[in-house]
Structure formats: C-alpha cells, structure tokens
Amino acid sequence: MNGIQPIFAEGDSVRLSVDESAVVILDQSLLPNKSEYLNLRSAGEMFAAIEGLKVRGAPAIGICAAYCLYVLAKACRESDYAHFLSEVKRHSQYLNSSRPTAVNLSWALSLMEKVAMDNRDKPVAEIIELMGAQASAIHAGDIASCRSISEYGLSLVKNGDGVLTHCNAGALATSRYGTALGPLILGKERGLGFKVFACETRPLLQGARLTSYELHRAGIDVTLICDNMASAVMKKGWVQACFVGADRIAANGDTANKIGTSAVAILAKYYGIPFYVLAPTSTIDFQCAGGDDIVIELRDPAEIKEKFFAEPVALKEIPCYNPAFDVTDAALISGIVTEKGLCRPPYKESLGRLFGGA
C-alpha cells in the first residue's frame, strides 16, 4: 500500500491473514518484552482483543474492526440477504460495544454496514467481496492520512527541538508513521534530530511500554519520564512542543485522549509551549458538540492497584476512579493537525471548513 514500509518487520500491527480467514494483530498488551501475533477468528476473540487493549489506538481499532466485520461476514453461512444483513448488524453492534470513546470504532463499522445495505441488489458473495474492499480502503486511507499528518506536523518543529508526548500515537496505534509520533519518525528519515520526552502514561503505561519502544526502534532520542515529571522538564526549557493523538474530537475542538492529556495541556499553557493534537479527520465527531458529550470509558480499578505490580499497592477495600480518557478543552489546544491540514482556533469554523462547512 503506497510504498511506505511498516515499522515492524513482520508487517503492519493490524492486518488480514493471507487466506483472509482471520485478523492478525500484534498483541500490544505484551510489549515491550514479548512480540506475539494473534489470529482473531471469532466475534468473542475480536471483542476481547479490543476491550482488553491487545489492539488499541483509535485508528488501529477502526482498521481492526473493519477487518473483523469482513472476516465475520465471510464466515457467515447465510445466503439470504435479509438474514445476512441481520448477522452483519448483530456483529457490528457487538464489536461497537467493546469500547465507547474512540469514534473510529463506530465510524469504521458504519462504513462496513453501509456497504452491506447499499448493495442489497447483489448476491451475498459479491457483497462480502465489496466489504473486504472497503476494509482494505479504510486501512490504505489511514496509511495515507498518517503520512500527510506527519508532513504537516513536521512543519511545526525544527531540528533539535524537544517534544513531549503522552500515551502512544505511533504505528502501533495507527498505520506506518502514526499521528503524534509521525512527524518525529519522518523527521528522523530526513536527517532531523529531536529530543523526545515520553510520559509513562499511568495506569497502563502506554508511553513506557509502547512509545519509548517505537521511538527507540526508529533511532530517535527518547527519554522516559513519569507523568508527574512533565512540569519539571517544561520548566527547564527542554520542551518546545507537545504532540498528542486523539480518540475523539468534538465539533468545537474539545478532544478526548488518554487520561492525563489535559494535565499536560494545562502545563503547556502555563509555560507557553504549543500543544498540538494530531489525528485523522475520521476522529472528528461533528455529532458531538463539545467535550461534555463525549462518553468516557471507566475501567477496572485493578489496573491502578495491581497491574504491573508483584503485589497490590493499595488495600483491596480502597475505591478507585479509573477513567481511560480525559477531555482537553479546545482553549488549551494550539492547533489540530489532520491529513487535510492544520486547524487553528476557533475550531468550530476551522474544522468545519475541512468538510466544506459541515
């Protein structure tokens, strides 16, 4: 697809199996200590992989979901169109319930459903082929989007800059270059050097386990910091820009991203550091007026108290609040970088112009 080489020698971290009977994913829950690919064939395996963060990152989730629905459609034994469509919708609704915040999940599944509904006059076998083509198009589109986002993002920094990032928005979370990490990787290819500070991203440590892993593999100077060290490195003048991804962008520019992102944005505002969100237009949800309308996923308290620890770090009776995401107010965002260009405030107008005034 368009000649850009995957960062992983085995291929993209989400892809179809050679015989197209399974969705192949790199299990991100095992990184960086173990690289293991999973073959997802059943709806239950697919749901568990998305819910359990074996595949994660809004664009990657969308790609995975599209391929999943195609594989499930291929496995469907219904030749009657009405029964076939019912099965497609049932699987789609089930997969869509796995994670509520990342809009790319519902976006990709809706595109796949639309293919099935718009071709009711065709044989089921032909509809399935068209669904496969749509899934491949979603994947190819994300690869192209990430490359374009990387180009626009690279224009915002210069050689030698320090860049702070939170969570993971590289090839693992998207395609090939990634979004927030894309400009750094593209810049490296062009001989530019950046000093990257990667927040660990508690409680699931996506920054520690995934971002530092990807950047190190790409030969980029990366330093891992605890989330509560962001202010310290900013105060020292080591950070000239913040690059983060997004799971959902509201019509007014409010942005949901991994928990802790809003704190980074507040710190950046205080220190006068530009804070950029990099994401494909598929992550923009014009049906969502503002951040208050974004559903935030709440996860198992054990992720805070037990995960990655040999023993629990808090008493079992201590309650936990564990939102997977927070919302960064549009007023804190210096610019939103999409594959169509850079948007500046006010975002309701600038984002709308990307879609012809939508």
ZATOR-327880 format. One record per residue (C-alpha): residue number from 1; y negated, x, z negated; residue in one letter. Coordinates in pm, whole numbers, plus 50000, padded with zeros to 5 digits. Example, Ala and Ser with C-alpha at 12.3 -4.5 7.8 and 13.67 -1.06 7.14 Angstrom:
% ZATOR-327880
REC     k       Y       X       Z   r
REC     1   50450   51230   49220   A
REC     2   50106   51367   49286   S
//
This chain:
% ZATOR-327880
REC     k       Y       X       Z   r
REC     1   50000   50000   50000   M
REC     2   49678   50164   50134   N
REC     3   49795   50520   50074   G
REC     4   49687   50561   49711   I
REC     5   49964   50733   49520   Q
REC     6   50091   50586   49191   P
REC     7   50021   50792   48879   I
REC     8   50388   50763   48785   F
REC     9   50642   50948   48998   A
REC    10   50882   50652   48985   E
REC    11   50622   50417   49136   G
REC    12   50386   50151   49005   D
REC    13   50440   50043   48646   S
REC    14   50495   49685   48773   V
REC    15   50683   49626   49096   R
REC    16   50969   49438   49261   L
REC    17   51320   49579   49266   S
REC    18   51442   49698   49604   V
REC    19   51654   49386   49654   D
REC    20   51373   49165   49514   E
REC    21   51603   49010   49254   S
REC    22   51410   49146   48955   A
REC    23   51066   49254   48842   V
REC    24   51068   49619   48736   V
REC    25   50827   49722   48461   I
REC    26   50764   50039   48267   L
REC    27   50813   49936   47903   D
REC    28   50474   50020   47754   Q
REC    29   50592   49944   47401   S
REC    30   50797   50267   47406   L
REC    31   50527   50503   47534   L
REC    32   50439   50783   47499   P
REC    33   50765   50909   47354   N
REC    34   51004   50735   47590   K
REC    35   50976   50620   47952   S
REC    36   51210   50332   48021   E
REC    37   51202   50081   48305   Y
REC    38   51320   49724   48251   L
REC    39   51456   49482   48510   N
REC    40   51336   49129   48436   L
REC    41   51552   48862   48593   R
REC    42   51543   48556   48367   S
REC    43   51243   48349   48261   A
REC    44   51319   48435   47898   G
REC    45   51313   48810   47969   E
REC    46   50986   48773   48157   M
REC    47   50821   48571   47881   F
REC    48   50936   48818   47616   A
REC    49   50808   49115   47816   A
REC    50   50459   48968   47844   I
REC    51   50441   48831   47490   E
REC    52   50588   49150   47343   G
REC    53   50340   49376   47528   L
REC    54   50610   49551   47726   K
REC    55   50374   49480   48014   V
REC    56   50007   49448   47920   R
REC    57   49657   49472   48062   G
REC    58   49508   49164   48228   A
REC    59   49552   49270   48594   P
REC    60   49904   49407   48532   A
REC    61   50001   49084   48357   I
REC    62   49878   48888   48659   G
REC    63   50075   49106   48902   I
REC    64   50383   49081   48686   C
REC    65   50355   48702   48653   A
REC    66   50321   48659   49030   A
REC    67   50631   48867   49096   Y
REC    68   50814   48686   48816   C
REC    69   50747   48343   48965   L
REC    70   50862   48470   49305   Y
REC    71   51188   48606   49160   V
REC    72   51249   48280   48974   L
REC    73   51177   48082   49291   A
REC    74   51428   48296   49481   K
REC    75   51689   48229   49213   A
REC    76   51625   47854   49223   C
REC    77   51915   47671   49388   R
REC    78   51710   47361   49470   E
REC    79   51676   47292   49842   S
REC    80   51499   46961   49788   D
REC    81   51122   47025   49790   Y
REC    82   51032   46791   49504   A
REC    83   51292   46942   49273   H
REC    84   51197   47293   49383   F
REC    85   50827   47234   49313   L
REC    86   50912   47088   48974   S
REC    87   51104   47404   48887   E
REC    88   50821   47628   49008   V
REC    89   50570   47439   48792   K
REC    90   50802   47445   48492   R
REC    91   50847   47821   48513   H
REC    92   50477   47871   48575   S
REC    93   50375   47672   48266   Q
REC    94   50629   47859   48056   Y
REC    95   50508   48203   48166   L
REC    96   50146   48097   48126   N
REC    97   50207   48013   47760   S
REC    98   50310   48372   47679   S
REC    99   49953   48496   47620   R
REC   100   49639   48278   47616   P
REC   101   49345   48518   47652   T
REC   102   49399   48721   47972   A
REC   103   49272   48497   48254   V
REC   104   49460   48694   48523   N
REC   105   49784   48539   48400   L
REC   106   49682   48181   48478   S
REC   107   49488   48294   48787   W
REC   108   49791   48462   48947   A
REC   109   50029   48180   48858   L
REC   110   49786   47923   49001   S
REC   111   49774   48114   49330   L
REC   112   50154   48118   49343   M
REC   113   50178   47746   49265   E
REC   114   49921   47673   49535   K
REC   115   50140   47839   49798   V
REC   116   50428   47611   49697   A
REC   117   50210   47300   49702   M
REC   118   50020   47376   50023   D
REC   119   50338   47430   50227   N
REC   120   50531   47116   50138   R
REC   121   50599   47054   50508   D
REC   122   50803   47375   50535   K
REC   123   51164   47444   50432   P
REC   124   51205   47571   50077   V
REC   125   51339   47906   50202   A
REC   126   51021   47960   50401   E
REC   127   50803   47861   50104   I
REC   128   50980   48121   49893   I
REC   129   50902   48388   50154   E
REC   130   50537   48284   50150   L
REC   131   50534   48308   49771   M
REC   132   50668   48660   49798   G
REC   133   50392   48748   50042   A
REC   134   50134   48604   49802   Q
REC   135   50268   48810   49512   A
REC   136   50252   49126   49723   S
REC   137   49897   49034   49827   A
REC   138   49793   48999   49462   I
REC   139   49934   49346   49393   H
REC   140   49774   49502   49701   A
REC   141   49445   49332   49620   G
REC   142   49442   49480   49272   D
REC   143   49509   49828   49408   I
REC   144   49212   49793   49642   A
REC   145   48996   49643   49367   S
REC   146   49071   49928   49129   C
REC   147   48976   50185   49391   R
REC   148   48647   50006   49459   S
REC   149   48572   49963   49088   I
REC   150   48638   50335   49043   S
REC   151   48385   50420   49315   E
REC   152   48114   50201   49164   Y
REC   153   48190   50320   48812   G
REC   154   48175   50684   48914   L
REC   155   47813   50633   49023   S
REC   156   47721   50559   48660   L
REC   157   47819   50900   48519   V
REC   158   47764   51263   48613   K
REC   159   47962   51584   48587   N
REC   160   48006   51694   48226   G
REC   161   47929   51357   48067   D
REC   162   48107   51239   47757   G
REC   163   48267   50895   47796   V
REC   164   48410   50683   47517   L
REC   165   48674   50422   47594   T
REC   166   48854   50164   47381   H
REC   167   49207   50029   47439   C
REC   168   49373   50103   47773   N
REC   169   49249   50014   48120   A
REC   170   49423   50267   48341   G
REC   171   49714   50246   48583   A
REC   172   49941   50104   48312   L
REC   173   49713   49804   48264   A
REC   174   49621   49758   48630   T
REC   175   49714   49937   48952   S
REC   176   49693   50302   49051   R
REC   177   49347   50420   48935   Y
REC   178   49285   50148   48681   G
REC   179   48949   49995   48592   T
REC   180   48778   50162   48294   A
REC   181   48975   50484   48349   L
REC   182   48948   50470   48727   G
REC   183   48611   50646   48762   P
REC   184   48733   50929   48540   L
REC   185   49050   50981   48742   I
REC   186   48867   50952   49074   L
REC   187   48603   51194   48949   G
REC   188   48873   51441   48849   K
REC   189   49013   51425   49202   E
REC   190   48666   51514   49333   R
REC   191   48624   51812   49103   G
REC   192   48411   51648   48834   L
REC   193   48477   51705   48467   G
REC   194   48435   51454   48187   F
REC   195   48491   51476   47813   K
REC   196   48666   51155   47711   V
REC   197   48689   51017   47360   F
REC   198   48971   50763   47333   A
REC   199   48965   50528   47034   C
REC   200   49315   50486   46889   E
REC   201   49282   50102   46906   T
REC   202   49443   49966   46591   R
REC   203   49676   49799   46520   P
REC   204   49884   49850   46836   L
REC   205   49740   50192   46923   L
REC   206   49695   50138   47296   Q
REC   207   49434   50413   47303   G
REC   208   49655   50662   47122   A
REC   209   49982   50575   47292   R
REC   210   49863   50487   47643   L
REC   211   49510   50600   47727   T
REC   212   49543   50954   47594   S
REC   213   49884   50971   47765   Y
REC   214   49746   50865   48105   E
REC   215   49438   51086   48089   L
REC   216   49636   51389   47976   H
REC   217   49879   51339   48265   R
REC   218   49581   51323   48500   A
REC   219   49449   51655   48368   G
REC   220   49138   51505   48208   I
REC   221   48986   51647   47889   D
REC   222   49064   51377   47633   V
REC   223   49019   51373   47255   T
REC   224   49180   51104   47044   L
REC   225   48972   50955   46762   I
REC   226   49032   50687   46502   C
REC   227   48843   50364   46572   D
REC   228   48612   50427   46277   N
REC   229   48503   50763   46422   M
REC   230   48316   50618   46721   A
REC   231   47984   50622   46538   S
REC   232   48028   50987   46438   A
REC   233   48083   51114   46793   V
REC   234   47799   50898   46926   M
REC   235   47559   51029   46661   K
REC   236   47642   51388   46759   K
REC   237   47529   51313   47115   G
REC   238   47874   51366   47260   W
REC   239   47889   51028   47437   V
REC   240   47674   50942   47740   Q
REC   241   47851   50620   47841   A
REC   242   48114   50373   47720   C
REC   243   48369   50237   47969   F
REC   244   48597   49946   47870   V
REC   245   48808   49691   48052   G
REC   246   48823   49314   48003   A
REC   247   49075   49036   47963   D
REC   248   48832   48753   48035   R
REC   249   48466   48746   48136   I
REC   250   48277   48421   48078   A
REC   251   48018   48288   48321   A
REC   252   47734   48415   48102   N
REC   253   47878   48769   48080   G
REC   254   48033   48742   47734   D
REC   255   48351   48949   47753   T
REC   256   48682   48934   47569   A
REC   257   48856   49267   47533   N
REC   258   49088   49434   47284   K
REC   259   48990   49390   46921   I
REC   260   48729   49646   46819   G
REC   261   48545   49648   47152   T
REC   262   48248   49453   47019   S
REC   263   48202   49707   46739   A
REC   264   48187   49987   46997   V
REC   265   47926   49790   47192   A
REC   266   47713   49737   46881   I
REC   267   47725   50109   46801   L
REC   268   47639   50200   47160   A
REC   269   47339   49967   47149   K
REC   270   47217   50133   46828   Y
REC   271   47248   50483   46970   Y
REC   272   47103   50390   47310   G
REC   273   47424   50457   47500   I
REC   274   47501   50241   47807   P
REC   275   47805   50019   47759   F
REC   276   47989   49914   48075   Y
REC   277   48267   49663   48135   V
REC   278   48486   49740   48437   L
REC   279   48710   49461   48569   A
REC   280   48811   49286   48891   P
REC   281   48646   48955   48981   T
REC   282   48980   48784   48908   S
REC   283   48896   48843   48540   T
REC   284   48576   48636   48566   I
REC   285   48628   48277   48448   D
REC   286   48346   48052   48569   F
REC   287   48512   47757   48397   Q
REC   288   48435   47932   48069   C
REC   289   48064   47901   47990   A
REC   290   48049   48159   47712   G
REC   291   48240   48364   47460   G
REC   292   48278   48078   47214   D
REC   293   48501   47902   47469   D
REC   294   48747   48192   47500   I
REC   295   49075   48132   47320   V
REC   296   49160   48437   47112   I
REC   297   49527   48519   47060   E
REC   298   49636   48567   46698   L
REC   299   49931   48799   46649   R
REC   300   50192   48877   46384   D
REC   301   50046   49023   46059   P
REC   302   50336   49271   46058   A
REC   303   50154   49462   46333   E
REC   304   49890   49556   46075   I
REC   305   50110   49622   45775   K
REC   306   50435   49755   45918   E
REC   307   50431   49857   46284   K
REC   308   50444   50234   46337   F
REC   309   50483   50296   45960   F
REC   310   50800   50414   45788   A
REC   311   50721   50175   45502   E
REC   312   50477   49882   45474   P
REC   313   50123   49995   45389   V
REC   314   50031   49672   45209   A
REC   315   50210   49431   44981   L
REC   316   50402   49161   45165   K
REC   317   50208   48885   44990   E
REC   318   49872   49016   45120   I
REC   319   49750   48786   45401   P
REC   320   49631   48938   45728   C
REC   321   49396   48827   46004   Y
REC   322   49515   48980   46329   N
REC   323   49320   48867   46638   P
REC   324   49427   49053   46951   A
REC   325   49078   49040   47104   F
REC   326   48714   49002   47018   D
REC   327   48417   48892   47228   V
REC   328   48134   49126   47316   T
REC   329   47806   48941   47364   D
REC   330   47650   48977   47708   A
REC   331   47334   49110   47543   A
REC   332   47525   49425   47443   L
REC   333   47661   49497   47793   I
REC   334   47457   49729   48016   S
REC   335   47649   49639   48330   G
REC   336   47967   49474   48458   I
REC   337   48141   49671   48732   V
REC   338   48359   49476   48975   T
REC   339   48515   49561   49309   E
REC   340   48215   49387   49468   K
REC   341   47954   49594   49292   G
REC   342   47759   49643   48971   L
REC   343   47613   49339   48796   C
REC   344   47319   49363   48558   R
REC   345   47175   49102   48320   P
REC   346   47120   48812   48341   P
REC   347   47490   48779   48418   Y
REC   348   47499   48409   48493   K
REC   349   47291   48486   48801   E
REC   350   47432   48827   48897   S
REC   351   47797   48725   48854   L
REC   352   47731   48403   49041   G
REC   353   47592   48595   49338   R
REC   354   47928   48771   49375   L
REC   355   48073   48433   49468   F
REC   356   47788   48307   49679   G
REC   357   47609   48135   49394   G
REC   358   47918   47983   49230   A
//
